[in-house]
Amino acid sequence: MASRSGSKSKKLGSAGSSKAANSPSSSTTSSSKHFPETSIDGQSSPASSSARSKPQYFYSEAPPMDGGRSKENVTVTVRFRPLSQREVRRGEEVAWYADGETIVRNEHNTSIAYAYDRVFGPTTTTRHVYDVAAHHVVSGSMEGVNGTIFAYGVTSSGKTHTMHGDQRSPGIIPLAVKDAFSIIQETPNREFLLRVSYLEIYNEVVNDLLNPAGQNLRIREDAQGTFVEGIKEEVVLSPAHCLSLIAAGEEHRHVGSTNFNLLSSRSHTIFTLTIESSPCGENCEGEAVNLSQLNLIDLAGSESSKAETIGMRRKEGAYINKSLLTLGTVISKLTEARATHIPYRDSKLTRLLQSSLSGLGRVSLICTVTPTSSSSEETHNTLKFAHRAKHIEIQAAQNKIIDEKSLIKKYQNEIRCLKEELEQLKRGIGTVPQLQNIVEDDIVILKQKSRLEQEEEAKAALLSRIQRLTKLILVSSKGSQPSRVPYRPLPRRRHSFGEEELAYLPYKRRDLILEEENVDFYVSLEGNAETVDGTLKEEKKTKKNGLLNWLKLRKRDSLGTSASDRSSGVNSTPSTPQAENSNPHSESRHVHSLLMESFSHSAELHSDVVQDRDTPDDTLLGHETPSTSIKTSDQIDLLREQQKILSGEVALHSSALKRLSEEASQNPEKEHIQVLIFSSAFVIFLIFLMAM
Ligand SMILES: Nc1ncnc2c1ncn2[C@@H]1O[C@H](COP(=O)(O)OP(=O)(O)OP(=O)(O)O)[C@@H](O)[C@H]1O
């Protein structure tokens, strides 16, 4: 997290609430609820055992608005995971349960209960959790309000399942990425620049997950907040691009097997999406840029003394527990009216979260818990932590920044200058020597050519640079003028998964997105049944003709896809949401689709971009533009991107392979794991073949 924004002012005091404000997505109100028996700051233990009757809730007045900024509380939700098969076999009993939509109650002592913004039972899908607990944070961040979403809970309670998800159930991170790009598509009056970073805190050391050389990075502080020095940031062009970076980063994350979880996260990870946006249009040059950061955090789980870990695992556990303890203390202090010192500096985690917890921006805390009686005490601690966190006050305000700090402005200005130069050159005003810096390497050859040729080369070089920069700035296809293909609005089903997410979710069946149901949906929305239906059916038919043929076709298609084709929406077919908790043995049935996904992913990269827009049009280029050289440089760009994506794919499958091997060594009797190992290895092999 290279957080450079947010105030360090501490917002103290007990939270206020509005009667109407039970929704966590409400931006102007808070929704802290108290049991009558709970002390005024809400931090003591909940209702005493004497109160057997159904508890009443008290609501305080809505807090006043402060200078146009809306005061809010941290959104706090609790998610139960289902009992695992092992827990069922052991005959574990349920100790805590969701009593309605907002209360968690103790099974053995029903007067012990806590209220939150929302409580999700074990059958709730992550998609639903996203809608309630994350969507408002993501949409705020796209409007310039910092956002932080984190999962907190003991080991094996479902944090990674909630934040990352798996092939059957995408987590908050892929859903947020998808949503961010959908919001760009729905915002035709602004242009965006997105970049990502991904780090882990392992044994109190900050490592860059996007750059293996970036180990033990320093946390620095300036007037705007804390940031990680030297962390790599990548500009992202599409959900697929973004998710492949995460997948590659995951390969470097520290994961290990513990008594409680075969694939236990041994580090905290922070995925940061930095969003810059500015208004589109001719007269918007002086307008401020919105800059915000969305931090998506998967914490390592606290471990009880029951964990009986030894050696390295014990050391890791000690670091994890210490940093989570500091997080608890910081949260506690933030809600104490008279606290003077907040110990942010006591752990790397709290230092990095300092801006989020104490300053401007939205925060959503998703506490994951297991219902079992064997974890009852740990669950109780999580519930108390969540209850305290509810009382931290935050403020949602947009961050506006001045030009010099804005990457999007830098690119926009450069594009404008290059276009002016190109225009001058076309009118014969500009001279070739002005362009020496761009065509420096070719200067000797240029001298030998005729002036006309030199001009053509110079124009091509300028145009190529313009195109490269333009690609980085994302705009909705809704804001563009139709070129050759008339504009049709994209079909949109919220959070539906298209091609790009399949890259992140390797076992998901790509061909499911072409169900008849979806074709109907697409057609009815478009009112253009013949063309669209025809396109999809054709694609389906192509797929049926053989996997390799289809892959080759897709690859060739993507190389030749024009911006106008991309904006036509052909690649944005909605998919059917998949049910959670399906039978794990069904994974082996997805080997075939696994192959399809891996190969076609790289070919899809550029068709995922919201839109390559604003490429100088034909009138600007004139008829004489040497389009061949432009196409070649574009193809090289594309191939580079594909190479990156393929590396991401290899990393993803290697990581899966590593984890599966670990799992197989622990459970040699599970045949489906062997099948998955074979399929992952086969996919890596085929990716290498494709890359050759
Ligand atoms: N809501 C859920 N529905 C179905 N399965 C779940 C759910 N939550 C967790 N699980 C399963 O429980 C197991 C442990 O979950 P997970 O790895 O997400 O825990 P964690 O809290 O991240 O653990 P750690 O802190 O050790 O990394 C996984 O097999 C996961 O698939």
The ligand as an ORCA input file, in Angstrom:
! r2SCAN-3c Opt
* xyz 0 1
  N     -17.997    -19.179      3.585
  C     -17.373    -20.318      3.260
  N     -18.005    -21.233      2.517
  C     -17.399    -22.385      2.175
  N     -16.141    -22.731      2.548
  C     -15.463    -21.848      3.291
  C     -16.038    -20.606      3.695
  N     -15.137    -19.952      4.434
  C     -14.049    -20.735      4.479
  N     -14.240    -21.868      3.799
  C     -13.275    -22.966      3.653
  O     -12.604    -23.135      4.901
  C     -11.211    -23.363      4.711
  C     -10.381    -22.312      5.429
  O     -10.670    -21.042      4.860
  P      -9.554    -19.941      4.587
  O      -8.291    -20.539      4.072
  O     -10.201    -18.879      3.794
  O      -9.296    -19.459      6.075
  P      -8.391    -18.256      6.575
  O      -9.186    -17.539      7.588
  O      -7.885    -17.461      5.432
  O      -7.227    -19.061      7.265
  P      -5.700    -18.590      7.562
  O      -5.771    -17.423      8.453
  O      -5.098    -19.790      8.214
  O      -5.093    -18.292      6.235
  C     -10.974    -23.359      3.218
  O     -11.004    -24.676      2.765
  C     -12.168    -22.604      2.667
  O     -12.489    -22.983      1.361
*
